[in-house]
Every structure is written in C-alpha cells, then in structure tokens.
Amino acid sequence: MLEELQTLALVGLLVSTYFLTVGCRKISEGIPTESEAISSKVASATEVLDDIANLLNEGLGALSNSLPTQTATSPVEMILSGLISRISPPDIHGTQPEEWTIRQNDSPPTIDTENELD
C-alpha cells in the first residue's frame, strides 16, 4: 500500500513539473511584450515626474528668495528658522468672519411636540 502511494506521489510530481515547465516557457515568451509595455508606462511616468520636479524647483527657488540672508549656526536653529518662516501673517488668509446672532427660543413646548417625541 505504501509503495502505491509513493508511486502516485511521484507521478503527481512528474505531471506538476511538466506544467511548471510549460508555464515558465509561456512566461519567457511574454517577457518581451510585457517589458515594452512597462517601458512605455515608465516613459510616460517620467514626463510627469519631470513636470513635478520643475514645479518643486520653481517653488523652492521662490522660497529661497523669501528666506532671510542670515544662516543658522546649529541644526536646531535651522529647523526653527525654517518653521517660523512658513508662518504667514493672519491678514493674508482672508477677511474677518461675519458675526452671527443666536436666537433664543424661550417658548415652552406645545402638546403636539411632546406627543411626537413619544
């Protein structure tokens, strides 16, 4: 009984090895077409990344023009000056909010509203 089970397991391994080999051949045949698709996607992504890099470069250039000319002597001072320079004055953010009045409802509830709550 044990020998038949071992024989069945070996036949199963042989069949699975065949299908694995066939699958690997299909993968190796599909690699050139997939690599072309990946290359085209990477090329289109690089254009977008170049645009983002240009925008960041322009933004950093504008930020460096607005920074004070004094250089920091320690890393802590550099971090603090970077954080403080990003705080903008409140008048840039907008106008004062409009004042709203709150109405007081001092009237006692009527019988109709008391019945609706039940």
QUICOR-V879099 format. One record per residue. RES is the residue in three letters. OMEGA is omega in whole degrees, 0 to 359 (* if undefined). NEAR is the number of other ideal C-beta (glycine too) atoms within 8 Angstrom. D_LAST is the distance of its C-alpha to the last C-alpha in Angstrom with 2 decimals. Layout:
BEGIN
RES;OMEGA;NEAR;D_LAST
RES;OMEGA;NEAR;D_LAST
END
This chain:
BEGIN
MET;181;4;76.78
LEU;180;5;76.37
GLU;178;6;78.94
GLU;178;7;77.14
LEU;178;8;73.89
GLN;179;8;75.73
THR;178;8;77.36
LEU;178;8;74.03
ALA;178;8;72.58
LEU;177;8;75.62
VAL;177;8;75.33
GLY;177;8;71.68
LEU;179;8;72.70
LEU;180;8;75.39
VAL;180;8;73.02
SER;177;8;70.38
THR;178;8;73.16
TYR;181;8;74.27
PHE;177;8;70.81
LEU;179;8;70.42
THR;179;8;73.77
VAL;179;8;72.89
GLY;179;8;69.56
CYS;177;8;71.38
ARG;179;8;73.87
LYS;178;8;71.10
ILE;181;8;69.56
SER;176;7;72.95
GLU;182;7;73.47
GLY;184;8;70.10
ILE;181;8;70.57
PRO;180;7;72.63
THR;178;7;70.14
GLU;180;8;67.20
SER;176;8;69.09
GLU;179;8;69.76
ALA;179;8;66.06
ILE;180;8;65.21
SER;179;8;67.98
SER;178;8;66.70
LYS;179;8;63.17
VAL;179;8;64.60
ALA;179;8;66.72
SER;179;8;63.76
ALA;180;8;61.78
THR;177;8;64.73
GLU;179;8;64.71
VAL;180;8;61.09
LEU;176;8;61.88
ASP;177;8;64.87
ASP;178;8;62.74
ILE;179;8;60.25
ALA;178;8;63.21
ASN;178;8;64.65
LEU;178;8;61.40
LEU;179;8;61.14
ASN;177;8;64.77
GLU;179;8;64.27
GLY;179;8;61.22
LEU;177;8;63.13
GLY;178;8;66.08
ALA;179;8;63.98
LEU;180;8;62.43
SER;177;7;65.87
ASN;182;6;67.07
SER;180;6;64.33
LEU;177;8;64.91
PRO;184;5;67.18
THR;180;4;70.77
GLN;180;4;70.75
THR;182;4;70.57
ALA;180;8;68.75
THR;180;4;70.89
SER;179;6;68.44
PRO;179;6;65.71
VAL;179;6;63.04
GLU;179;9;64.20
MET;179;9;64.17
ILE;180;8;60.55
LEU;180;8;59.47
SER;177;11;61.37
GLY;179;8;59.85
LEU;182;8;56.31
ILE;182;7;57.00
SER;180;9;58.68
ARG;178;6;55.55
ILE;182;5;53.45
SER;179;6;53.50
PRO;185;4;53.18
PRO;182;5;49.79
ASP;178;4;51.25
ILE;187;5;51.82
HIS;179;5;48.13
GLY;181;2;47.04
THR;178;3;46.23
GLN;178;3;43.99
PRO;180;4;40.29
GLU;179;4;39.03
GLU;179;4;37.22
TRP;177;4;33.70
THR;180;4;32.09
ILE;180;4;28.59
ARG;178;4;26.69
GLN;177;4;24.81
ASN;183;4;21.64
ASP;183;3;21.90
SER;180;4;20.10
PRO;181;3;17.22
PRO;179;5;13.80
THR;182;6;13.60
ILE;181;5;11.43
ASP;181;6;10.62
THR;177;8;9.28
GLU;180;9;7.15
ASN;180;7;5.58
GLU;182;6;5.51
LEU;182;5;3.81
ASP;*;4;0.00
END
